[in-house]
Amino acid sequence: MAAAPYPGYRQNQQVARARRSTPTPRGYQAIDGGRQRRRQIIHGLRTATGADSKYVRIASTARG
Protein backbone atom coordinates (compact mmCIF):
# COMPACT_ATOMS: atom_id res chain seq x y z
CA MET A 1 0.00 0.00 0.00
CA ALA A 2 1.34 3.42 -0.94
CA ALA A 3 1.87 6.07 1.69
CA ALA A 4 -1.07 8.33 2.45
CA PRO A 5 -0.98 11.58 0.44
CA TYR A 6 -1.36 13.72 3.56
CA PRO A 7 -1.73 13.29 7.33
CA GLY A 8 -5.24 12.28 8.30
CA TYR A 9 -6.00 10.88 4.85
CA ARG A 10 -7.09 7.48 6.10
CA GLN A 11 -9.35 8.98 8.74
CA ASN A 12 -10.95 11.19 6.10
CA GLN A 13 -11.57 8.12 3.96
CA GLN A 14 -13.26 6.41 6.89
CA VAL A 15 -15.40 9.46 7.53
CA ALA A 16 -16.37 9.64 3.86
CA ARG A 17 -17.29 5.95 3.87
CA ALA A 18 -19.41 6.37 7.00
CA ARG A 19 -21.04 9.46 5.53
CA ARG A 20 -22.06 7.54 2.41
CA SER A 21 -23.54 4.68 4.38
CA THR A 22 -25.57 6.67 6.90
CA PRO A 23 -29.03 7.89 5.87
CA THR A 24 -28.89 10.93 8.17
CA PRO A 25 -26.90 14.06 7.26
CA ARG A 26 -25.09 14.03 10.60
CA GLY A 27 -21.71 13.58 8.94
CA TYR A 28 -22.22 16.67 6.85
CA GLN A 29 -23.07 18.85 9.84
CA ALA A 30 -20.04 17.69 11.77
CA ILE A 31 -17.57 18.31 8.98
CA ASP A 32 -18.56 21.42 7.07
CA GLY A 33 -21.73 22.79 8.64
CA GLY A 34 -23.99 21.28 6.01
CA ARG A 35 -22.52 23.21 3.08
CA GLN A 36 -22.49 20.14 0.83
CA ARG A 37 -26.06 19.39 1.78
CA ARG A 38 -27.14 22.95 1.00
CA ARG A 39 -25.45 22.75 -2.38
CA GLN A 40 -27.22 19.51 -3.16
CA ILE A 41 -30.56 21.07 -2.26
CA ILE A 42 -29.86 24.17 -4.35
CA HIS A 43 -28.75 22.12 -7.35
CA GLY A 44 -31.74 19.85 -6.93
CA LEU A 45 -34.08 22.83 -6.99
CA ARG A 46 -32.32 24.23 -10.02
CA THR A 47 -32.74 21.04 -12.02
CA ALA A 48 -36.19 20.04 -10.77
CA THR A 49 -38.08 23.31 -10.89
CA GLY A 50 -35.97 25.42 -13.23
CA ALA A 51 -35.78 27.96 -10.42
CA ASP A 52 -35.19 31.64 -11.10
CA SER A 53 -31.62 31.80 -12.39
CA LYS A 54 -31.01 35.04 -10.52
CA TYR A 55 -31.74 33.36 -7.19
CA VAL A 56 -29.70 30.30 -8.07
CA ARG A 57 -26.68 32.38 -9.06
CA ILE A 58 -26.78 34.32 -5.79
CA ALA A 59 -27.31 31.21 -3.69
CA SER A 60 -24.60 29.15 -5.34
CA THR A 61 -21.90 31.82 -5.28
CA ALA A 62 -22.48 33.21 -1.77
CA ARG A 63 -19.84 31.06 -0.09
CA GLY A 64 -17.40 33.58 1.35
CHARMM-style PDB file with segment names, atoms N, HN, CA, C and O in Angstrom:
ATOM      1  N   MET     1       0.845  -1.200   0.000  1.00  0.00      PROA
ATOM      2  CA  MET     1       0.000   0.000   0.000  1.00  0.00      PROA
ATOM      3  C   MET     1       0.876   1.243   0.000  1.00  0.00      PROA
ATOM      4  O   MET     1       1.823   1.341   0.780  1.00  0.00      PROA
ATOM      5  N   ALA     2       0.565   2.178  -0.860  1.00  0.00      PROA
ATOM      6  HN  ALA     2      -0.204   2.099  -1.494  1.00  0.00      PROA
ATOM      7  CA  ALA     2       1.340   3.416  -0.937  1.00  0.00      PROA
ATOM      8  C   ALA     2       1.086   4.273   0.296  1.00  0.00      PROA
ATOM      9  O   ALA     2       0.075   4.126   0.984  1.00  0.00      PROA
ATOM     10  N   ALA     3       2.028   5.170   0.554  1.00  0.00      PROA
ATOM     11  HN  ALA     3       2.849   5.289  -0.005  1.00  0.00      PROA
ATOM     12  CA  ALA     3       1.875   6.073   1.694  1.00  0.00      PROA
ATOM     13  C   ALA     3       0.689   7.005   1.464  1.00  0.00      PROA
ATOM     14  O   ALA     3       0.356   7.344   0.328  1.00  0.00      PROA
ATOM     15  N   ALA     4       0.066   7.406   2.555  1.00  0.00      PROA
ATOM     16  HN  ALA     4       0.337   7.131   3.477  1.00  0.00      PROA
ATOM     17  CA  ALA     4      -1.071   8.331   2.452  1.00  0.00      PROA
ATOM     18  C   ALA     4      -0.591   9.673   1.915  1.00  0.00      PROA
ATOM     19  O   ALA     4       0.494  10.130   2.276  1.00  0.00      PROA
ATOM     20  N   PRO     5      -1.384  10.309   1.059  1.00  0.00      PROA
ATOM     21  CA  PRO     5      -0.977  11.577   0.438  1.00  0.00      PROA
ATOM     22  C   PRO     5      -0.787  12.709   1.437  1.00  0.00      PROA
ATOM     23  O   PRO     5       0.014  13.612   1.197  1.00  0.00      PROA
ATOM     24  N   TYR     6      -1.503  12.676   2.546  1.00  0.00      PROA
ATOM     25  HN  TYR     6      -2.153  11.941   2.742  1.00  0.00      PROA
ATOM     26  CA  TYR     6      -1.357  13.721   3.562  1.00  0.00      PROA
ATOM     27  C   TYR     6      -1.805  13.168   4.905  1.00  0.00      PROA
ATOM     28  O   TYR     6      -2.559  12.196   4.956  1.00  0.00      PROA
ATOM     29  N   PRO     7      -1.341  13.785   6.007  1.00  0.00      PROA
ATOM     30  CA  PRO     7      -1.725  13.288   7.334  1.00  0.00      PROA
ATOM     31  C   PRO     7      -3.240  13.349   7.518  1.00  0.00      PROA
ATOM     32  O   PRO     7      -3.879  14.335   7.150  1.00  0.00      PROA
ATOM     33  N   GLY     8      -3.799  12.300   8.084  1.00  0.00      PROA
ATOM     34  HN  GLY     8      -3.279  11.499   8.383  1.00  0.00      PROA
ATOM     35  CA  GLY     8      -5.235  12.279   8.303  1.00  0.00      PROA
ATOM     36  C   GLY     8      -6.028  11.753   7.118  1.00  0.00      PROA
ATOM     37  O   GLY     8      -7.258  11.720   7.153  1.00  0.00      PROA
ATOM     38  N   TYR     9      -5.325  11.344   6.071  1.00  0.00      PROA
ATOM     39  HN  TYR     9      -4.326  11.371   6.043  1.00  0.00      PROA
ATOM     40  CA  TYR     9      -5.999  10.879   4.851  1.00  0.00      PROA
ATOM     41  C   TYR     9      -6.890   9.674   5.131  1.00  0.00      PROA
ATOM     42  O   TYR     9      -8.045   9.621   4.711  1.00  0.00      PROA
ATOM     43  N   ARG    10      -6.319   8.703   5.855  1.00  0.00      PROA
ATOM     44  HN  ARG    10      -5.380   8.746   6.197  1.00  0.00      PROA
ATOM     45  CA  ARG    10      -7.092   7.483   6.100  1.00  0.00      PROA
ATOM     46  C   ARG    10      -8.329   7.777   6.925  1.00  0.00      PROA
ATOM     47  O   ARG    10      -9.400   7.226   6.669  1.00  0.00      PROA
ATOM     48  N   GLN    11      -8.184   8.645   7.917  1.00  0.00      PROA
ATOM     49  HN  GLN    11      -7.314   9.093   8.125  1.00  0.00      PROA
ATOM     50  CA  GLN    11      -9.346   8.982   8.738  1.00  0.00      PROA
ATOM     51  C   GLN    11     -10.415   9.651   7.883  1.00  0.00      PROA
ATOM     52  O   GLN    11     -11.604   9.372   8.039  1.00  0.00      PROA
ATOM     53  N   ASN    12      -9.994  10.535   6.979  1.00  0.00      PROA
ATOM     54  HN  ASN    12      -9.029  10.762   6.852  1.00  0.00      PROA
ATOM     55  CA  ASN    12     -10.951  11.189   6.095  1.00  0.00      PROA
ATOM     56  C   ASN    12     -11.675  10.167   5.231  1.00  0.00      PROA
ATOM     57  O   ASN    12     -12.875  10.287   4.987  1.00  0.00      PROA
ATOM     58  N   GLN    13     -10.942   9.164   4.772  1.00  0.00      PROA
ATOM     59  HN  GLN    13      -9.967   9.066   4.970  1.00  0.00      PROA
ATOM     60  CA  GLN    13     -11.570   8.121   3.963  1.00  0.00      PROA
ATOM     61  C   GLN    13     -12.631   7.384   4.774  1.00  0.00      PROA
ATOM     62  O   GLN    13     -13.716   7.083   4.276  1.00  0.00      PROA
ATOM     63  N   GLN    14     -12.296   7.099   6.037  1.00  0.00      PROA
ATOM     64  HN  GLN    14     -11.415   7.344   6.441  1.00  0.00      PROA
ATOM     65  CA  GLN    14     -13.259   6.407   6.890  1.00  0.00      PROA
ATOM     66  C   GLN    14     -14.498   7.262   7.100  1.00  0.00      PROA
ATOM     67  O   GLN    14     -15.623   6.765   7.061  1.00  0.00      PROA
ATOM     68  N   VAL    15     -14.280   8.553   7.322  1.00  0.00      PROA
ATOM     69  HN  VAL    15     -13.365   8.957   7.354  1.00  0.00      PROA
ATOM     70  CA  VAL    15     -15.404   9.462   7.526  1.00  0.00      PROA
ATOM     71  C   VAL    15     -16.268   9.497   6.273  1.00  0.00      PROA
ATOM     72  O   VAL    15     -17.495   9.445   6.357  1.00  0.00      PROA
ATOM     73  N   ALA    16     -15.628   9.583   5.114  1.00  0.00      PROA
ATOM     74  HN  ALA    16     -14.631   9.625   5.046  1.00  0.00      PROA
ATOM     75  CA  ALA    16     -16.373   9.635   3.857  1.00  0.00      PROA
ATOM     76  C   ALA    16     -17.187   8.358   3.674  1.00  0.00      PROA
ATOM     77  O   ALA    16     -18.337   8.404   3.236  1.00  0.00      PROA
ATOM     78  N   ARG    17     -16.585   7.222   4.014  1.00  0.00      PROA
ATOM     79  HN  ARG    17     -15.652   7.185   4.370  1.00  0.00      PROA
ATOM     80  CA  ARG    17     -17.289   5.952   3.865  1.00  0.00      PROA
ATOM     81  C   ARG    17     -18.503   5.922   4.793  1.00  0.00      PROA
ATOM     82  O   ARG    17     -19.591   5.510   4.393  1.00  0.00      PROA
ATOM     83  N   ALA    18     -18.304   6.364   6.038  1.00  0.00      PROA
ATOM     84  HN  ALA    18     -17.419   6.699   6.364  1.00  0.00      PROA
ATOM     85  CA  ALA    18     -19.405   6.375   6.996  1.00  0.00      PROA
ATOM     86  C   ALA    18     -20.497   7.329   6.526  1.00  0.00      PROA
ATOM     87  O   ALA    18     -21.687   7.048   6.665  1.00  0.00      PROA
ATOM     88  N   ARG    19     -20.078   8.449   5.973  1.00  0.00      PROA
ATOM     89  HN  ARG    19     -19.111   8.677   5.861  1.00  0.00      PROA
ATOM     90  CA  ARG    19     -21.038   9.456   5.526  1.00  0.00      PROA
ATOM     91  C   ARG    19     -21.915   8.896   4.413  1.00  0.00      PROA
ATOM     92  O   ARG    19     -23.119   9.151   4.365  1.00  0.00      PROA
ATOM     93  N   ARG    20     -21.286   8.119   3.510  1.00  0.00      PROA
ATOM     94  HN  ARG    20     -20.308   7.912   3.550  1.00  0.00      PROA
ATOM     95  CA  ARG    20     -22.059   7.542   2.406  1.00  0.00      PROA
ATOM     96  C   ARG    20     -23.062   6.517   2.908  1.00  0.00      PROA
ATOM     97  O   ARG    20     -24.150   6.377   2.348  1.00  0.00      PROA
ATOM     98  N   SER    21     -22.694   5.801   3.965  1.00  0.00      PROA
ATOM     99  HN  SER    21     -21.811   5.915   4.420  1.00  0.00      PROA
ATOM    100  CA  SER    21     -23.535   4.682   4.376  1.00  0.00      PROA
ATOM    101  C   SER    21     -24.642   5.093   5.343  1.00  0.00      PROA
ATOM    102  O   SER    21     -25.594   4.338   5.539  1.00  0.00      PROA
ATOM    103  N   THR    22     -24.535   6.280   5.953  1.00  0.00      PROA
ATOM    104  HN  THR    22     -23.762   6.893   5.793  1.00  0.00      PROA
ATOM    105  CA  THR    22     -25.574   6.671   6.904  1.00  0.00      PROA
ATOM    106  C   THR    22     -26.669   7.467   6.205  1.00  0.00      PROA
ATOM    107  O   THR    22     -26.369   8.335   5.386  1.00  0.00      PROA
ATOM    108  N   PRO    23     -27.931   7.187   6.514  1.00  0.00      PROA
ATOM    109  CA  PRO    23     -29.035   7.893   5.869  1.00  0.00      PROA
ATOM    110  C   PRO    23     -29.206   9.317   6.386  1.00  0.00      PROA
ATOM    111  O   PRO    23     -29.770  10.163   5.693  1.00  0.00      PROA
ATOM    112  N   THR    24     -28.721   9.590   7.603  1.00  0.00      PROA
ATOM    113  HN  THR    24     -28.263   8.902   8.166  1.00  0.00      PROA
ATOM    114  CA  THR    24     -28.888  10.932   8.171  1.00  0.00      PROA
ATOM    115  C   THR    24     -27.726  11.829   7.761  1.00  0.00      PROA
ATOM    116  O   THR    24     -26.624  11.336   7.521  1.00  0.00      PROA
ATOM    117  N   PRO    25     -27.952  13.127   7.679  1.00  0.00      PROA
ATOM    118  CA  PRO    25     -26.904  14.058   7.259  1.00  0.00      PROA
ATOM    119  C   PRO    25     -25.980  14.474   8.395  1.00  0.00      PROA
ATOM    120  O   PRO    25     -25.354  15.531   8.330  1.00  0.00      PROA
ATOM    121  N   ARG    26     -25.889  13.645   9.445  1.00  0.00      PROA
ATOM    122  HN  ARG    26     -26.398  12.786   9.498  1.00  0.00      PROA
ATOM    123  CA  ARG    26     -25.092  14.034  10.604  1.00  0.00      PROA
ATOM    124  C   ARG    26     -23.628  14.266  10.230  1.00  0.00      PROA
ATOM    125  O   ARG    26     -22.995  15.194  10.734  1.00  0.00      PROA
ATOM    126  N   GLY    27     -23.100  13.432   9.357  1.00  0.00      PROA
ATOM    127  HN  GLY    27     -23.615  12.679   8.947  1.00  0.00      PROA
ATOM    128  CA  GLY    27     -21.709  13.585   8.942  1.00  0.00      PROA
ATOM    129  C   GLY    27     -21.450  14.929   8.302  1.00  0.00      PROA
ATOM    130  O   GLY    27     -20.412  15.550   8.534  1.00  0.00      PROA
ATOM    131  N   TYR    28     -22.389  15.374   7.502  1.00  0.00      PROA
ATOM    132  HN  TYR    28     -23.232  14.870   7.314  1.00  0.00      PROA
ATOM    133  CA  TYR    28     -22.224  16.672   6.853  1.00  0.00      PROA
ATOM    134  C   TYR    28     -22.123  17.784   7.886  1.00  0.00      PROA
ATOM    135  O   TYR    28     -21.224  18.623   7.822  1.00  0.00      PROA
ATOM    136  N   GLN    29     -23.051  17.787   8.841  1.00  0.00      PROA
ATOM    137  HN  GLN    29     -23.781  17.106   8.893  1.00  0.00      PROA
ATOM    138  CA  GLN    29     -23.074  18.848   9.842  1.00  0.00      PROA
ATOM    139  C   GLN    29     -21.754  18.894  10.602  1.00  0.00      PROA
ATOM    140  O   GLN    29     -21.209  19.968  10.857  1.00  0.00      PROA
ATOM    141  N   ALA    30     -21.250  17.727  10.957  1.00  0.00      PROA
ATOM    142  HN  ALA    30     -21.692  16.854  10.750  1.00  0.00      PROA
ATOM    143  CA  ALA    30     -20.044  17.692  11.768  1.00  0.00      PROA
ATOM    144  C   ALA    30     -18.851  18.251  11.004  1.00  0.00      PROA
ATOM    145  O   ALA    30     -17.998  18.919  11.588  1.00  0.00      PROA
ATOM    146  N   ILE    31     -18.785  17.984   9.712  1.00  0.00      PROA
ATOM    147  HN  ILE    31     -19.478  17.441   9.237  1.00  0.00      PROA
ATOM    148  CA  ILE    31     -17.568  18.314   8.981  1.00  0.00      PROA
ATOM    149  C   ILE    31     -17.584  19.726   8.419  1.00  0.00      PROA
ATOM    150  O   ILE    31     -16.633  20.477   8.634  1.00  0.00      PROA
ATOM    151  N   ASP    32     -18.625  20.104   7.712  1.00  0.00      PROA
ATOM    152  HN  ASP    32     -19.398  19.494   7.537  1.00  0.00      PROA
ATOM    153  CA  ASP    32     -18.564  21.422   7.073  1.00  0.00      PROA
ATOM    154  C   ASP    32     -19.866  22.201   7.241  1.00  0.00      PROA
ATOM    155  O   ASP    32     -20.234  22.991   6.372  1.00  0.00      PROA
ATOM    156  N   GLY    33     -20.555  21.983   8.348  1.00  0.00      PROA
ATOM    157  HN  GLY    33     -20.256  21.341   9.054  1.00  0.00      PROA
ATOM    158  CA  GLY    33     -21.730  22.789   8.636  1.00  0.00      PROA
ATOM    159  C   GLY    33     -22.848  22.644   7.633  1.00  0.00      PROA
ATOM    160  O   GLY    33     -23.673  23.547   7.491  1.00  0.00      PROA
ATOM    161  N   GLY    34     -22.893  21.520   6.933  1.00  0.00      PROA
ATOM    162  HN  GLY    34     -22.223  20.786   7.049  1.00  0.00      PROA
ATOM    163  CA  GLY    34     -23.992  21.284   6.009  1.00  0.00      PROA
ATOM    164  C   GLY    34     -23.857  21.994   4.674  1.00  0.00      PROA
ATOM    165  O   GLY    34     -24.834  22.102   3.933  1.00  0.00      PROA
ATOM    166  N   ARG    35     -22.660  22.481   4.352  1.00  0.00      PROA
ATOM    167  HN  ARG    35     -21.866  22.393   4.954  1.00  0.00      PROA
ATOM    168  CA  ARG    35     -22.519  23.208   3.083  1.00  0.00      PROA
ATOM    169  C   ARG    35     -22.804  22.300   1.891  1.00  0.00      PROA
ATOM    170  O   ARG    35     -23.501  22.690   0.954  1.00  0.00      PROA
ATOM    171  N   GLN    36     -22.256  21.081   1.936  1.00  0.00      PROA
ATOM    172  HN  GLN    36     -21.690  20.765   2.697  1.00  0.00      PROA
ATOM    173  CA  GLN    36     -22.490  20.140   0.831  1.00  0.00      PROA
ATOM    174  C   GLN    36     -23.987  19.897   0.663  1.00  0.00      PROA
ATOM    175  O   GLN    36     -24.523  19.889  -0.445  1.00  0.00      PROA
ATOM    176  N   ARG    37     -24.634  19.700   1.799  1.00  0.00      PROA
ATOM    177  HN  ARG    37     -24.199  19.707   2.699  1.00  0.00      PROA
ATOM    178  CA  ARG    37     -26.062  19.390   1.778  1.00  0.00      PROA
ATOM    179  C   ARG    37     -26.837  20.548   1.157  1.00  0.00      PROA
ATOM    180  O   ARG    37     -27.731  20.344   0.336  1.00  0.00      PROA
ATOM    181  N   ARG    38     -26.477  21.775   1.566  1.00  0.00      PROA
ATOM    182  HN  ARG    38     -25.750  21.940   2.233  1.00  0.00      PROA
ATOM    183  CA  ARG    38     -27.141  22.948   1.000  1.00  0.00      PROA
ATOM    184  C   ARG    38     -26.939  22.996  -0.501  1.00  0.00      PROA
ATOM    185  O   ARG    38     -27.871  23.284  -1.251  1.00  0.00      PROA
ATOM    186  N   ARG    39     -25.718  22.714  -0.941  1.00  0.00      PROA
ATOM    187  HN  ARG    39     -24.960  22.480  -0.332  1.00  0.00      PROA
ATOM    188  CA  ARG    39     -25.445  22.749  -2.377  1.00  0.00      PROA
ATOM    189  C   ARG    39     -26.281  21.716  -3.108  1.00  0.00      PROA
ATOM    190  O   ARG    39     -26.807  21.983  -4.189  1.00  0.00      PROA
ATOM    191  N   GLN    40     -26.402  20.540  -2.519  1.00  0.00      PROA
ATOM    192  HN  GLN    40     -25.975  20.323  -1.641  1.00  0.00      PROA
ATOM    193  CA  GLN    40     -27.221  19.506  -3.157  1.00  0.00      PROA
ATOM    194  C   GLN    40     -28.659  19.984  -3.297  1.00  0.00      PROA
ATOM    195  O   GLN    40     -29.288  19.802  -4.339  1.00  0.00      PROA
ATOM    196  N   ILE    41     -29.169  20.599  -2.234  1.00  0.00      PROA
ATOM    197  HN  ILE    41     -28.658  20.746  -1.388  1.00  0.00      PROA
ATOM    198  CA  ILE    41     -30.555  21.066  -2.261  1.00  0.00      PROA
ATOM    199  C   ILE    41     -30.726  22.140  -3.325  1.00  0.00      PROA
ATOM    200  O   ILE    41     -31.687  22.118  -4.095  1.00  0.00      PROA
ATOM    201  N   ILE    42     -29.776  23.089  -3.364  1.00  0.00      PROA
ATOM    202  HN  ILE    42     -28.996  23.107  -2.739  1.00  0.00      PROA
ATOM    203  CA  ILE    42     -29.865  24.170  -4.351  1.00  0.00      PROA
ATOM    204  C   ILE    42     -29.818  23.600  -5.763  1.00  0.00      PROA
ATOM    205  O   ILE    42     -30.623  23.969  -6.619  1.00  0.00      PROA
ATOM    206  N   HSD    43     -28.862  22.691  -6.001  1.00  0.00      PROA
ATOM    207  HN  HSD    43     -28.208  22.391  -5.306  1.00  0.00      PROA
ATOM    208  CA  HSD    43     -28.746  22.123  -7.346  1.00  0.00      PROA
ATOM    209  C   HSD    43     -29.980  21.303  -7.693  1.00  0.00      PROA
ATOM    210  O   HSD    43     -30.432  21.292  -8.838  1.00  0.00      PROA
ATOM    211  N   GLY    44     -30.520  20.618  -6.691  1.00  0.00      PROA
ATOM    212  HN  GLY    44     -30.154  20.626  -5.761  1.00  0.00      PROA
ATOM    213  CA  GLY    44     -31.739  19.847  -6.928  1.00  0.00      PROA
ATOM    214  C   GLY    44     -32.885  20.755  -7.336  1.00  0.00      PROA
ATOM    215  O   GLY    44     -33.629  20.447  -8.267  1.00  0.00      PROA
ATOM    216  N   LEU    45     -33.027  21.870  -6.641  1.00  0.00      PROA
ATOM    217  HN  LEU    45     -32.423  22.121  -5.885  1.00  0.00      PROA
ATOM    218  CA  LEU    45     -34.075  22.827  -6.994  1.00  0.00      PROA
ATOM    219  C   LEU    45     -33.868  23.336  -8.412  1.00  0.00      PROA
ATOM    220  O   LEU    45     -34.805  23.437  -9.204  1.00  0.00      PROA
ATOM    221  N   ARG    46     -32.609  23.653  -8.707  1.00  0.00      PROA
ATOM    222  HN  ARG    46     -31.848  23.571  -8.063  1.00  0.00      PROA
ATOM    223  CA  ARG    46     -32.322  24.225 -10.021  1.00  0.00      PROA
ATOM    224  C   ARG    46     -32.757  23.266 -11.120  1.00  0.00      PROA
ATOM    225  O   ARG    46     -33.375  23.676 -12.102  1.00  0.00      PROA
ATOM    226  N   THR    47     -32.434  21.991 -10.951  1.00  0.00      PROA
ATOM    227  HN  THR    47     -31.931  21.658 -10.153  1.00  0.00      PROA
ATOM    228  CA  THR    47     -32.742  21.042 -12.017  1.00  0.00      PROA
ATOM    229  C   THR    47     -34.222  20.673 -12.018  1.00  0.00      PROA
ATOM    230  O   THR    47     -34.818  20.500 -13.081  1.00  0.00      PROA
ATOM    231  N   ALA    48     -34.818  20.550 -10.833  1.00  0.00      PROA
ATOM    232  HN  ALA    48     -34.334  20.691  -9.969  1.00  0.00      PROA
ATOM    233  CA  ALA    48     -36.186  20.042 -10.767  1.00  0.00      PROA
ATOM    234  C   ALA    48     -37.214  21.098 -11.168  1.00  0.00      PROA
ATOM    235  O   ALA    48     -38.154  20.804 -11.907  1.00  0.00      PROA
ATOM    236  N   THR    49     -37.038  22.318 -10.685  1.00  0.00      PROA
ATOM    237  HN  THR    49     -36.275  22.557 -10.085  1.00  0.00      PROA
ATOM    238  CA  THR    49     -38.083  23.314 -10.890  1.00  0.00      PROA
ATOM    239  C   THR    49     -37.684  24.382 -11.894  1.00  0.00      PROA
ATOM    240  O   THR    49     -38.500  25.233 -12.248  1.00  0.00      PROA
ATOM    241  N   GLY    50     -36.432  24.349 -12.362  1.00  0.00      PROA
ATOM    242  HN  GLY    50     -35.769  23.658 -12.075  1.00  0.00      PROA
ATOM    243  CA  GLY    50     -35.969  25.422 -13.234  1.00  0.00      PROA
ATOM    244  C   GLY    50     -36.100  26.752 -12.514  1.00  0.00      PROA
ATOM    245  O   GLY    50     -36.633  27.720 -13.058  1.00  0.00      PROA
ATOM    246  N   ALA    51     -35.603  26.788 -11.277  1.00  0.00      PROA
ATOM    247  HN  ALA    51     -35.170  26.002 -10.836  1.00  0.00      PROA
ATOM    248  CA  ALA    51     -35.782  27.962 -10.420  1.00  0.00      PROA
ATOM    249  C   ALA    51     -35.203  29.212 -11.073  1.00  0.00      PROA
ATOM    250  O   ALA    51     -34.374  29.138 -11.980  1.00  0.00      PROA
ATOM    251  N   ASP    52     -35.659  30.348 -10.592  1.00  0.00      PROA
ATOM    252  HN  ASP    52     -36.333  30.408  -9.855  1.00  0.00      PROA
ATOM    253  CA  ASP    52     -35.194  31.640 -11.100  1.00  0.00      PROA
ATOM    254  C   ASP    52     -33.664  31.673 -11.104  1.00  0.00      PROA
ATOM    255  O   ASP    52     -33.033  31.516 -10.059  1.00  0.00      PROA
ATOM    256  N   SER    53     -33.079  31.877 -12.270  1.00  0.00      PROA
ATOM    257  HN  SER    53     -33.592  32.005 -13.119  1.00  0.00      PROA
ATOM    258  CA  SER    53     -31.624  31.800 -12.392  1.00  0.00      PROA
ATOM    259  C   SER    53     -30.942  32.860 -11.543  1.00  0.00      PROA
ATOM    260  O   SER    53     -29.822  32.652 -11.077  1.00  0.00      PROA
ATOM    261  N   LYS    54     -31.595  33.981 -11.338  1.00  0.00      PROA
ATOM    262  HN  LYS    54     -32.505  34.150 -11.717  1.00  0.00      PROA
ATOM    263  CA  LYS    54     -31.005  35.040 -10.519  1.00  0.00      PROA
ATOM    264  C   LYS    54     -30.809  34.533  -9.091  1.00  0.00      PROA
ATOM    265  O   LYS    54     -29.747  34.722  -8.497  1.00  0.00      PROA
ATOM    266  N   TYR    55     -31.838  33.890  -8.547  1.00  0.00      PROA
ATOM    267  HN  TYR    55     -32.701  33.737  -9.029  1.00  0.00      PROA
ATOM    268  CA  TYR    55     -31.735  33.360  -7.187  1.00  0.00      PROA
ATOM    269  C   TYR    55     -30.651  32.291  -7.114  1.00  0.00      PROA
ATOM    270  O   TYR    55     -29.841  32.275  -6.187  1.00  0.00      PROA
ATOM    271  N   VAL    56     -30.647  31.405  -8.095  1.00  0.00      PROA
ATOM    272  HN  VAL    56     -31.305  31.418  -8.848  1.00  0.00      PROA
ATOM    273  CA  VAL    56     -29.695  30.304  -8.072  1.00  0.00      PROA
ATOM    274  C   VAL    56     -28.273  30.836  -8.111  1.00  0.00      PROA
ATOM    275  O   VAL    56     -27.404  30.347  -7.389  1.00  0.00      PROA
ATOM    276  N   ARG    57     -28.032  31.836  -8.951  1.00  0.00      PROA
ATOM    277  HN  ARG    57     -28.738  32.233  -9.538  1.00  0.00      PROA
ATOM    278  CA  ARG    57     -26.683  32.379  -9.063  1.00  0.00      PROA
ATOM    279  C   ARG    57     -26.244  32.961  -7.725  1.00  0.00      PROA
ATOM    280  O   ARG    57     -25.119  32.727  -7.283  1.00  0.00      PROA
ATOM    281  N   ILE    58     -27.126  33.716  -7.084  1.00  0.00      PROA
ATOM    282  HN  ILE    58     -28.039  33.906  -7.443  1.00  0.00      PROA
ATOM    283  CA  ILE    58     -26.781  34.321  -5.795  1.00  0.00      PROA
ATOM    284  C   ILE    58     -26.520  33.224  -4.764  1.00  0.00      PROA
ATOM    285  O   ILE    58     -25.531  33.268  -4.033  1.00  0.00      PROA
ATOM    286  N   ALA    59     -27.414  32.245  -4.715  1.00  0.00      PROA
ATOM    287  HN  ALA    59     -28.218  32.209  -5.309  1.00  0.00      PROA
ATOM    288  CA  ALA    59     -27.313  31.211  -3.693  1.00  0.00      PROA
ATOM    289  C   ALA    59     -26.061  30.368  -3.887  1.00  0.00      PROA
ATOM    290  O   ALA    59     -25.417  29.987  -2.910  1.00  0.00      PROA
ATOM    291  N   SER    60     -25.709  30.074  -5.128  1.00  0.00      PROA
ATOM    292  HN  SER    60     -26.232  30.384  -5.922  1.00  0.00      PROA
ATOM    293  CA  SER    60     -24.604  29.146  -5.345  1.00  0.00      PROA
ATOM    294  C   SER    60     -23.249  29.831  -5.254  1.00  0.00      PROA
ATOM    295  O   SER    60     -22.234  29.153  -5.100  1.00  0.00      PROA
ATOM    296  N   THR    61     -23.203  31.161  -5.345  1.00  0.00      PROA
ATOM    297  HN  THR    61     -24.028  31.712  -5.470  1.00  0.00      PROA
ATOM    298  CA  THR    61     -21.901  31.822  -5.277  1.00  0.00      PROA
ATOM    299  C   THR    61     -21.654  32.451  -3.912  1.00  0.00      PROA
ATOM    300  O   THR    61     -20.526  32.852  -3.624  1.00  0.00      PROA
ATOM    301  N   ALA    62     -22.672  32.550  -3.064  1.00  0.00      PROA
ATOM    302  HN  ALA    62     -23.588  32.224  -3.297  1.00  0.00      PROA
ATOM    303  CA  ALA    62     -22.483  33.205  -1.774  1.00  0.00      PROA
ATOM    304  C   ALA    62     -21.834  32.239  -0.790  1.00  0.00      PROA
ATOM    305  O   ALA    62     -22.488  31.751   0.131  1.00  0.00      PROA
ATOM    306  N   ARG    63     -20.552  31.966  -0.987  1.00  0.00      PROA
ATOM    307  HN  ARG    63     -20.020  32.362  -1.736  1.00  0.00      PROA
ATOM    308  CA  ARG    63     -19.843  31.055  -0.089  1.00  0.00      PROA
ATOM    309  C   ARG    63     -18.548  31.692   0.402  1.00  0.00      PROA
ATOM    310  O   ARG    63     -17.503  31.041   0.382  1.00  0.00      PROA
ATOM    311  N   GLY    64     -18.590  32.909   0.829  1.00  0.00      PROA
ATOM    312  HN  GLY    64     -19.438  33.437   0.845  1.00  0.00      PROA
ATOM    313  CA  GLY    64     -17.396  33.575   1.353  1.00  0.00      PROA
ATOM    314  C   GLY    64     -16.427  33.850   0.267  1.00  0.00      PROA
ATOM    315  OT1 GLY    64     -15.359  34.408   0.519  1.00  0.00      PROA
TER     316      GLY     64
END
